[in-house]
Amino acid sequence: MKKYIVLYSSRTGNTKKIAEAICSALPAGTPCRSIDEAPTDLNGYDCLFIGFWVDRGTADQQTQQLLRQLSHPHIALFATLGADPCSQHAADSLRNASALCPGENPLVHSFICQGKVDPQLIEQMKRMFPPGHPHAVDEKREAIHEEAKKHPNEADVAAAKVFAAETVKRVENM
Ligand SMILES: Cc1cc2nc3c(=O)[nH]c(=O)nc-3n(C[C@H](O)[C@H](O)[C@H](O)COP(=O)(O)O)c2cc1C
């Protein structure tokens, strides 16, 4: 049987929740670790699931560091973000993160869903960005933050498990 590992970075728990859902859909005994606790040698795994929280349109710093130094042929990326997961911003964030991986197109599959935004960040944005600024917390952004408060929800968890199962199928057929 192929071997997998789930590694994630999570400040406030959203990405960790998705990491655990993914792990629950992988073969029993698959490790699920925070990136701080990643094994130094990842060569024994057939595919690495790597999860990040979106930070200014790409992976958070800790995940960036890991992705840049990886040389693994099979990577499945997953992420959570405050914005609409169907937005161009979400697609760009995944693409920006995957572009950090060295090697010939190692991305096997990817998944992204919404996650609640730290209220402190929202307050900071309100103070920093005046009305009319592209990052101002206007009505539209407030609505996105309200929706984000409900995520990751059960549907996100179920979709993450489907993503894990699909990834396994792809890896098994490689
Ligand atoms: C410093 C900072 C920058 C962020 N940048 C973005 C961003 O560019 N786009 C976005 O949609 N969400 C952004 N977010 C929201 C987080 O990606 C989102 O809340 C995520 O689910 C947090 O995951 P975690 O609970 O695993 O830390 C940012 C959050 C923080 C704290």
Ligand as a Chemical Component Dictionary entry (heavy atoms), coordinates in Angstrom:
data_LIG
# 
_chem_comp.id                   LIG 
_chem_comp.type                 NON-POLYMER 
_chem_comp.pdbx_formal_charge   0 
_chem_comp.three_letter_code    LIG 
# 
loop_
_chem_comp_atom.comp_id 
_chem_comp_atom.atom_id 
_chem_comp_atom.alt_atom_id 
_chem_comp_atom.type_symbol 
_chem_comp_atom.charge 
_chem_comp_atom.model_Cartn_x 
_chem_comp_atom.model_Cartn_y 
_chem_comp_atom.model_Cartn_z 
_chem_comp_atom.pdbx_ordinal 
LIG C1  C1  C 0 -1.906 37.890 8.307  1  
LIG C2  C2  C 0 -3.062 37.238 7.599  2  
LIG C3  C3  C 0 -3.160 37.348 6.221  3  
LIG C4  C4  C 0 -4.238 36.769 5.545  4  
LIG N1  N1  N 0 -4.309 36.900 4.191  5  
LIG C5  C5  C 0 -5.393 36.410 3.544  6  
LIG C6  C6  C 0 -5.517 36.560 2.130  7  
LIG O1  O1  O 0 -4.669 37.101 1.437  8  
LIG N2  N2  N 0 -6.647 36.092 1.551  9  
LIG C7  C7  C 0 -7.635 35.458 2.241  10 
LIG O2  O2  O 0 -8.627 35.073 1.635  11 
LIG N3  N3  N 0 -7.523 35.254 3.579  12 
LIG C8  C8  C 0 -6.433 35.715 4.232  13 
LIG N4  N4  N 0 -6.313 35.505 5.594  14 
LIG C9  C9  C 0 -7.332 34.695 6.281  15 
LIG C10 C10 C 0 -6.847 33.262 6.572  16 
LIG O3  O3  O 0 -6.226 32.686 5.438  17 
LIG C11 C11 C 0 -8.030 32.345 6.971  18 
LIG O4  O4  O 0 -8.744 32.890 8.053  19 
LIG C12 C12 C 0 -7.563 30.922 7.282  20 
LIG O5  O5  O 0 -8.671 30.062 7.315  21 
LIG C13 C13 C 0 -6.837 30.818 8.611  22 
LIG O6  O6  O 0 -6.450 29.479 8.793  23 
LIG P1  P1  P 0 -5.943 28.870 10.192 24 
LIG O7  O7  O 0 -7.114 28.903 11.138 25 
LIG O8  O8  O 0 -5.537 27.492 9.844  26 
LIG O9  O9  O 0 -4.830 29.729 10.675 27 
LIG C14 C14 C 0 -5.235 36.065 6.276  28 
LIG C15 C15 C 0 -5.114 35.935 7.666  29 
LIG C16 C16 C 0 -4.046 36.515 8.323  30 
LIG C17 C17 C 0 -3.938 36.355 9.825  31 
# 
loop_
_chem_comp_bond.comp_id 
_chem_comp_bond.atom_id_1 
_chem_comp_bond.atom_id_2 
_chem_comp_bond.value_order 
_chem_comp_bond.pdbx_ordinal 
LIG C1  C2  SING 1  
LIG C2  C3  SING 2  
LIG C2  C16 DOUB 3  
LIG C3  C4  DOUB 4  
LIG C4  N1  SING 5  
LIG C4  C14 SING 6  
LIG N1  C5  DOUB 7  
LIG C5  C6  SING 8  
LIG C5  C8  SING 9  
LIG C6  O1  DOUB 10 
LIG C6  N2  SING 11 
LIG N2  C7  SING 12 
LIG C7  O2  DOUB 13 
LIG C7  N3  SING 14 
LIG N3  C8  DOUB 15 
LIG C8  N4  SING 16 
LIG N4  C9  SING 17 
LIG N4  C14 SING 18 
LIG C9  C10 SING 19 
LIG C10 O3  SING 20 
LIG C10 C11 SING 21 
LIG C11 O4  SING 22 
LIG C11 C12 SING 23 
LIG C12 O5  SING 24 
LIG C12 C13 SING 25 
LIG C13 O6  SING 26 
LIG O6  P1  SING 27 
LIG P1  O7  DOUB 28 
LIG P1  O8  SING 29 
LIG P1  O9  SING 30 
LIG C14 C15 DOUB 31 
LIG C15 C16 SING 32 
LIG C16 C17 SING 33 
# 
